[in-house]
């Protein structure tokens, strides 16, 4: 882990191990479930410290039994506790329900008809994680560069905001602030919105790419034809030479088309 978790007298500091391991464990949960990207503090709040302390003692006892070197024990403890947290085993009831969806998984496995809606919701959560994972990377790349692409920026911002909507609905439902019917509508709208925004983003990106490609092709061919004519467009070229050379005329037309596509861009 890099950071030493020992006090000045050389003893292992359980509090520092817990802090480092919690950060690593929550980081892994967010990596697996990007919809929790902005609620790390909420996840930490539902870690059962008693369970973690018990697990830490167990790992420490095993390390002593295996006679691991003293300088390796702290890292061994940190990694073990981080894995324990990332597995979800360290969560309290709310954490297991809201974050791990344990109750939902049990319903999904309960039978063909009874578990239909639960399976659909779980599939929606998986789809949201998958799409948010991809679009978070795309959005970060978009923000880091000077990309003048307003055609796709709206979809990127919307998909990025969905990471808030899902967990927010879960928290409100668990707190009893919204009913099951309203919760189902919210989650359904999130799934529908993610799919529609993904399709729209792909469609707009495709049009944007096609447009740019067409402009480039026209420009390249235009310049190529003019060069192929072996007549430089300079002040010593008289008008009739240009008008009598079909290569220059065709090249000029293509250049004008390319320039028109590039400058006369309309909202897609």
Phi, psi and omega in degrees: 000345176089310182277129180280139183247042179246150175280178183296332181276006176091356180279153178290136181257103182301325181295319179291323177297315180299316181297312181294317181294323179297315178300316181292318181295315179294322177301321179290322177298316180293325177298320180283330182230083185300343179294346178263016187308319187254013182235039178301322180295324178294319178297314181299326181298333184255023170271127181279108184296328180294320178295320180294318179298318178297318180294321180297319179296321180295316180295320181295317179298321180293320180297320178293317180299320180278000178057045177290145179303142184303322183288347180261345186296318182299318179291322178298317178295314181299313180295320180295317179291321179299317178295321179297318180290315182294336177286342181092354183293340183271000183280153171279187185301314182297316179300318181291326181283310186283317186271312183271345179059041183299315179298322180294321179295321179296319178294322181296331181263009187275346180154167186298308184275314184298325183265008184301308183292326178293319179295321179296319179293318178297318177297324177296320179296318180295319179296318180296318177300316182296313182291319180294324178300313180291314185286335174298319178293317179297318182294319178296319178296319180298316182289332184282345182244170179265073183260117179268078184227067181297342182296332184245351185296323181299316179294322179296317180294319181296313181296324178295325180287338180298336177298340177272319189297315183298302178300326179298317178296321179298316182294316180295321180294316181296328179279356179078018182272342173227150181276173182297322181294314180294322178299315180297321179295318180297312181294323177295319178295324178295314179298314181296316181297320180297317180292317180294318180294324178295315178296316182295319179298314179299318181295315181291321178296320178298314180296320180297315181294317179300318182298312181296319179298315180299316179299316181295318181298313179302315182296315181297313180295322179298311178296320180300317180294320180294317178296318181297336181288347179061023177238115180286140178275088181233180183293341182271005178267118182279160186300323183289332176296319180291315183292338181264002181249107183296331180295318180292320180298312179297318180297319179296320178299315181294322178295320178296319178297316180298315180295322179294321177294320184287318183271330184263036183293133178256160177296127182279000000 
